[in-house]
Amino acid sequence: MQLIRGKAGTSCACRYCRPARPPGSPEKVTEFVRQQVTLEAQAAHKEVKTVARNGRTLKIGVITVPGSYQDIAAQNAGDQNYRSTTHDVLKLLRELKGENVDGLVLDLRGDGGGYLPEATALTGLFINHGPVVQAARYRRAGSRCWTTPSPHRSTTTAGGAGGSC
């Protein structure tokens, strides 16, 4: 990735070999113009769906989270309004509350993973305390546990790695 970064508007050529081709096969070359990359396409977003259940019409808020993300550069620069999964979902939750939805679906189906600290902070919007991620080490004894250190809750637990969950 570092090799294709550059100033927006400049061109770049990527040379590569296609998979499953025999040695000596010709390389492919793809040229493109660099552009500013934004988080908008991968940012959390909401919609309100109307569902009929038992003779009632319900408004269901759906928040789709494509992945865990955080604008670390903006956060390190001291920007309190930096983009992150947790900030975006919290904003969407507040908007849906204002729209008086009857229920909520948090759609994580497209979330192939991302920034683990952000994923645990997002969980903190819904779970007051306790372990939310545990990674077991098979080669060494012990495990690592992350809890919900959400700044958006009045009750949080100590964040970061712990002993056992």
C-alpha positions, 0 to 999 in steps of 0.5 A: 500500500505504501508504494501506491500512495502519493499526491492526489491527481498524480498517476501510478502504474501497478505491474502484477502477475495474475494468479495461477499463471505459469512462470514467464507469463506476461505481466499485467499493467494497470494505470490509475490516477490517485484520488483523495480517499474518504471514509464515506463509502465505508462509514456506518449509515442508517435507514428506517424500515416500516414493518407490520407485526400483529396488526401494528406498524413498527418503525425499525431503525437499521444501522449498518456497520461495514467495518471498524474505522477511526481517523487516527490522524485527526484524533492525534491532532486533537480533533474532538469530532474525529470520524470513528465507528463509535462516534458515527454510530452514537450520532445515528443512535441519537438521530433514530431516537429523535425519529421515535423508532420502535426497535433497532437492528445493528447490521454487522454482516459486512463487517470483516473486522477492522480496528480492534480498539474501535470495535470494543468501544462500539460494543461499549455503547450497548454493553455497560461492562465486562469482557467483549473480546478474548484472544487465546494464545495457543503457543503460550499459556494465557489469553488477552481480554478487552473490556468495554472502555466506552467514553459514551457511557457513565459506567465503564470498566478499565480498558485494555488487556487484562488477565483472564476474562 
